[in-house]
Amino acid sequence: MLEILLAAEEPLPVAAVQEALAASGQSYAYTTVATLLARLANRGLAVQVPAGRANLWRPAGDRQRLAELALEEVLSSVDDPEAAVLGFLERTRRGRKR
């Protein structure tokens, strides 16, 4: 769903997100799409934009910023976030040397 928002040039209504999902083979009810977008907003990954009686949706940032937000969310659930990041970086460096 975030991919759809990221690909859009402007904020999208729920119906447009629903149609894009259906075009990719993922068919969901309007209310399900609206709920999922609201959950993304609650996690800080999407933003609701008031537009008259309707609401439009956009990503909370570019891909880099969304990755940072997701990482912050994951790291908030571990006992030692710094060790988790350092371990990840070490594994990433080893993977690049192969």
Residue pairs with C-beta under 8 A, 6 or more apart in sequence:
1 17
1 21
1 33
1 36
1 37
1 40
2 40
2 45
2 46
2 59
2 66
4 12
4 17
4 20
4 21
5 12
5 17
5 46
5 57
5 58
5 59
6 59
6 62
6 63
6 66
8 16
8 58
10 56
10 58
11 49
11 51
11 56
11 57
11 58
12 20
12 56
12 57
12 58
13 51
13 54
13 55
13 56
13 57
14 30
14 33
14 34
14 37
14 55
14 57
15 30
17 33
17 37
17 57
18 28
18 30
18 33
21 27
21 28
21 33
22 28
28 36
37 46
37 48
37 57
38 48
40 46
41 47
41 48
41 57
43 69
43 73
44 60
44 69
44 73
45 59
45 60
45 66
45 69
45 70
46 57
46 58
46 59
46 60
47 57
47 58
47 59
47 60
48 55
48 56
48 57
49 55
49 56
49 57
49 58
50 56
59 66
60 66
60 69
61 68
61 69
75 81
75 84
75 85
78 84
